[in-house]
Amino acid sequence: MTILRLAHLDLEGLVLDAQVRSLRDQFVTHNWSTYLYNGMYFAPERAFVENSLIFSQKPVNGEVRLRCYKGAAYVLGRSSSTEKLYSEEEASMDSLDNFSPEDTTGFIKIQSIRLKKYSEEWAGRK
């Protein structure tokens, strides 16, 4: 793995939604490379998959600090001032007004926290 790829993957872990990253890794990346390998660059399915890749990379923005030592690269830290999936305040159950520990039994309520965060960020981009 190249140093740049290591930094990019590490930054994705900070700013990219886990479900989007999982879908990209399971379907999009593999299919895109298969279409290119089979010479289907101008196929509509390749364009569809590539747009999915481009969409998944829009929030990837930030800085990664690395240390290179004896042929290996190590991530020391990462940050992003524009994209933040993790919020210390929102991660605390004390500060969430509309969340109570009883809600942990409801899958939809738990998932809605992540989806509400995404929709707020998406609306802010427009």
C-alpha positions in Angstrom: 0.0 0.0 0.0 1.3 3.4 -0.9 1.7 6.2 1.7 -0.9 8.3 0.1 -3.4 5.4 0.0 -2.7 4.7 3.7 -3.4 8.3 4.6 -6.6 8.4 2.5 -8.0 5.2 4.0 -7.3 6.5 7.5 -9.0 9.8 6.7 -12.0 7.9 5.3 -12.4 6.2 8.7 -12.8 9.6 10.3 -15.1 11.3 7.9 -17.0 8.7 5.9 -20.1 7.0 7.1 -19.5 3.3 8.0 -22.5 2.1 5.9 -21.4 4.1 2.8 -17.8 2.8 3.2 -19.1 -0.8 3.5 -21.3 -0.6 0.4 -18.4 1.0 -1.5 -16.0 -1.8 -0.4 -18.5 -4.6 -1.1 -19.9 -3.6 -4.4 -18.7 -0.3 -6.0 -14.9 -0.7 -5.9 -15.0 -4.3 -7.2 -17.5 -3.7 -10.0 -15.7 -0.5 -11.1 -12.4 -2.3 -11.5 -14.1 -5.3 -13.2 -15.7 -3.0 -15.8 -12.4 -1.3 -16.5 -10.6 -4.6 -16.8 -13.1 -5.9 -19.3 -12.8 -2.8 -21.4 -16.2 -1.4 -20.6 -15.2 2.2 -19.9 -18.0 3.7 -22.0 -20.7 1.4 -20.6 -23.5 3.0 -18.7 -23.1 0.7 -15.7 -19.5 1.9 -15.4 -20.6 5.5 -15.3 -23.2 4.6 -12.7 -20.7 2.9 -10.5 -18.1 5.6 -11.0 -20.6 8.3 -9.9 -21.2 6.2 -6.8 -17.5 6.3 -6.1 -17.3 10.0 -6.7 -20.3 10.6 -4.3 -18.7 8.5 -1.6 -15.5 10.6 -1.8 -17.1 14.1 -1.5 -16.8 14.3 2.3 -13.2 13.0 2.4 -11.3 16.1 3.3 -8.7 16.7 6.1 -5.2 16.2 7.3 -3.3 13.0 8.2 0.0 13.0 10.0 2.3 10.2 9.2 5.7 8.9 10.2 7.8 6.9 7.8 10.4 4.6 9.4 12.4 1.8 7.9 10.2 1.3 4.9 6.9 1.5 6.8 4.4 4.3 7.3 2.5 4.9 10.5 -0.5 7.1 11.1 0.1 9.5 14.0 -3.1 11.4 13.8 -5.9 12.8 11.6 -8.3 15.7 11.6 -10.9 17.3 9.5 -12.2 20.8 10.1 -15.0 20.5 7.5 -16.4 17.0 7.9 -17.1 15.5 11.3 -19.1 12.3 11.8 -18.0 12.1 15.5 -19.1 14.7 17.9 -18.1 14.3 21.6 -21.3 16.1 22.6 -23.6 13.9 20.5 -21.8 10.8 21.6 -22.6 11.5 25.2 -26.1 10.3 26.2 -26.2 13.1 28.8 -26.4 15.8 26.1 -28.9 14.3 23.8 -32.3 15.7 24.7 -34.3 13.3 22.5 -32.4 10.1 23.4 -33.0 8.0 26.5 -31.2 4.7 27.4 -34.6 2.9 26.8 -34.3 3.7 23.2 -31.4 1.2 22.7 -34.0 -1.5 22.3 -35.4 0.3 19.2 -33.2 -0.2 16.1 -34.9 2.5 14.1 -34.4 5.1 16.9 -30.7 4.3 17.0 -30.3 4.4 13.2 -32.1 7.7 13.1 -29.3 9.4 15.0 -26.8 8.7 12.2 -29.3 9.5 9.5 -30.4 12.8 11.1 -26.7 13.8 11.4 -26.2 13.0 7.7 -29.3 14.9 6.6 -28.3 18.0 8.6 -24.8 18.0 6.9 -26.3 17.3 3.5 -28.8 20.2 3.8 -25.9 22.5 4.9 -24.0 21.8 1.7 -26.7 23.1 -0.5 
